[in-house]
Amino acid sequence: MIESAQLRLRAWREDDIATLHLLRNDVALQAQLLARVRGSDAAQVRQWLQLRSSAPDSLLWVIAAREGDIALGYVQVTGLDAIDRRAELGICLAPASQGRGHGRAAIAALLPYLRRTWGLRKLSLRVRADNAPALRCYASLGFQPCGRLREHVFIDDAWHDLVLMEVFLETACPA
Ligand SMILES: CC(C)(COP(=O)(O)OP(=O)(O)OC[C@H]1O[C@@H](n2cnc3c(N)ncnc32)[C@H](O)[C@@H]1OP(=O)(O)O)[C@@H](O)C(=O)NCCC(=O)NCCS
């Protein structure tokens, strides 16, 4: 478990499924994550959680408020490569929990853990160029833009550019 002043990043539990089910089926929210909703039921959400938590190249935490331990969202690390010492980051907060500093606090708590415990050197991600909160959040944590994929995803009848970002953990969270 990883803790910050207000948050806890912890393993998923059965009683998180109702919240995570809503998030996984929120079309607008998943479009921010570059995912297309297929209409998962609770069993499919459980399967996704089990897979992400057990696959050797991925990690997943529920982001919960320390007070009450209620799920606010999730953060996942995928494509974990032990030789290249890099991985990709994805984060999703429920709409009601956005814009309160939780995104930044969750990632800020995660970065030193990924560096020290998993030996990661670099994290990267892809974010829609029109996702201002995410871009600001990542930039404030030391992620830097390192490329752009133009008109890369088609969402809501429009093409969207993606910004590629990366952070070197040694720089973002020195020992
Ligand atoms: C992206 C996300 C993780 C950011 O977390 P958050 O808790 O909402 O953001 P924070 O409150 O930590 O704020 C981070 C920065 O974004 C800014 N911000 C927050 N909401 C904003 C908005 N609607 N418009 C512009 N900037 C915004 C904050 O002011 C802050 O910047 P600052 O320090 O310069 O003031 C969260 O909004 C989220 O889960 N969004 C939906 C899914 C998503 O887009 N995931 C990322 C896909 S790559």
The ligand as an ORCA input file, in Angstrom:
! r2SCAN-3c Opt
* xyz 0 1
  C      -6.261     13.635    -15.484
  C      -6.536     13.461    -14.005
  C      -5.830     12.218    -13.472
  C      -5.931     14.694    -13.271
  O      -6.176     14.560    -11.899
  P      -6.972     15.716    -11.102
  O      -7.017     15.301     -9.694
  O      -8.273     15.965    -11.776
  O      -6.049     16.961    -11.341
  P      -5.414     17.853    -10.187
  O      -6.531     18.387     -9.335
  O      -4.342     17.051     -9.515
  O      -4.839     19.064    -11.003
  C      -3.701     18.955    -11.805
  C      -3.566     20.216    -12.635
  O      -4.625     20.296    -13.596
  C      -5.328     21.516    -13.440
  N      -6.725     21.260    -13.755
  C      -7.596     20.501    -13.035
  N      -8.803     20.512    -13.651
  C      -8.652     21.286    -14.763
  C      -9.527     21.675    -15.829
  N     -10.796     21.234    -15.878
  N      -9.037     22.456    -16.831
  C      -7.743     22.870    -16.806
  N      -6.860     22.525    -15.833
  C      -7.322     21.750    -14.832
  C      -5.116     21.904    -12.006
  O      -5.309     23.285    -11.822
  C      -3.681     21.495    -11.809
  O      -2.800     22.400    -12.443
  P      -2.045     23.552    -11.648
  O      -1.205     22.871    -10.594
  O      -1.242     24.221    -12.677
  O      -3.118     24.376    -11.025
  C      -8.058     13.359    -13.707
  O      -8.671     14.594    -14.035
  C      -8.746     12.248    -14.464
  O      -8.752     11.109    -14.029
  N      -9.363     12.589    -15.614
  C     -10.162     11.623    -16.393
  C      -9.331     10.517    -17.008
  C      -8.115     11.056    -17.705
  O      -8.168     12.036    -18.446
  N      -6.996     10.370    -17.454
  C      -5.733     10.713    -18.060
  C      -5.647     10.166    -19.434
  S      -4.020     10.358    -20.126
*
